[in-house]
């Protein structure tokens, strides 16, 4: 996710080049993503939405 403080629109997901490894993790009880989700334009109740969007 791209942060709003850098000028990206809310809920922007940036792509990675295929040559880079990717570890995709999601959770609802880590208190990190949920507590900082406002930085990315995602409501705290939807902290796993970006993971769902990427994996589809």
N, C-alpha and C positions, 0 to 999 in steps of 0.2 A: 504494500500500500504506500502511496505517496502522501506525505504530510501536507496539511493545509498551510502550514507556516512557510513553505517554500513556493506557495502560489498555485498548487495543484487544486483542481476541483474536488469536492467531497467524493469519497469512495473511489478514487482513481487507483487502478491497479496497473503498475508498470510492468512491461514485459522484460524478460531476461533473454540474452542470446542463448541459443541451443547448446553452445559450447561450454556454458557454465553449469556446474552441478546445482541441484535444487533440492532442498529439504523442506517439505511442506508439513507444518504441524498446526494443529488447532486444538483448542480446549476452552472450557467455560469456567474453570475454577482456578486459573493461574493468577488472577487479580492484576495482571500486567496489561494484557490487551484490553480487557473490559474497562479498566480504570483509565486507560489512555486512548480509548477508541475515539473520543471527541477530536483528537489531533488529526484523525484520518477521515472525519465526516461520517463515521459509522456510530449508530447509537449503541450504548453499552449493552442493551438487551439483544443486540444482533452481532456480537463479537465474532461469531463463526461465519457470518455471511461472506466475507472475503474468501475464506477457504472453500466454501461451497461454490462461489462464482468461478474460482480458478480451476477447480477439479472437474467442472462440467465440460 
